[in-house]
Amino acid sequence: MKPVLILVLASVSFVVLQTNLALAAGSVDDALAWCLLAVVLAFLKKSALIAVLAIGGGAVYGAGMILAG
């Protein structure tokens, strides 16, 4: 009975790992998309300050979440 339990627990751990990796990849993808949008808006408005504030604010927020959590 123990080997079956070990296999079940190992597969659950593997599924959790895959889920965490998928969420992390999705988060990075979203962050890069927002940065690209900020750059496009800055280009259209002819003001780099928009992109700098958006990307810098996102970086500060991300660093705060990493340090707090």
N, C-alpha and C positions, 0 to 999 in steps of 0.2 A: 504493500500500500504506500509506503514512503516514496518509492521512486516516482509514482504517478503524481503524488502531491508536489514533489520537487519539480517535476516537469510543468505542472500547472502554474506554480508560483514563478518559475523561470519564464514561462510564456507571458504571464501577466506583466512581469517586470519589463520584458521586451516590448510589449505593446505600449506600456507607459513611456518607455524611452522613445519609441517611434512617435508617439503623440507629442511629447515634449519637443522633439527635433522638428516636427512639422509646424508646431506653434512658433518656435524660434525662427524658422525659415520664413514663415508668413509675416512675422513682425518685422524682420529685416527688409523683406520685400516691400511692405507698406511704408516703412521709413524712407527707403530709397525713392519710392514713388512720390512721396510728399516733398522730398528734397528736389526732385526733378521738376515738380510743379512749381516750387518756389523759384527755381532758376528760370523757368519759362516765364512766369509772371514778372520777375525782375527784368528779364530781357524785353518783354513787351512794354513795361513801364519805363524802361531805360534808367533803372535805379537798382544798383547792386545791393543797396541797403535792405531791400525787401528780402532777398535771398539770405543775406548774412543774418538778419534777425530771425528768420524762420528756421534756418538750419542751426544757428547758434542756440536758439531757444529750445529746439528739439534735443540738441546734444546736452544742454544743461538739465532738461527734464529727465532724459534717459540716464544720465550720471546720477541724478538724485534718486531715481528709482532703484538703480543698482546698489547704491550705498545704503539706502534705507531698508532694502529688502534682503 
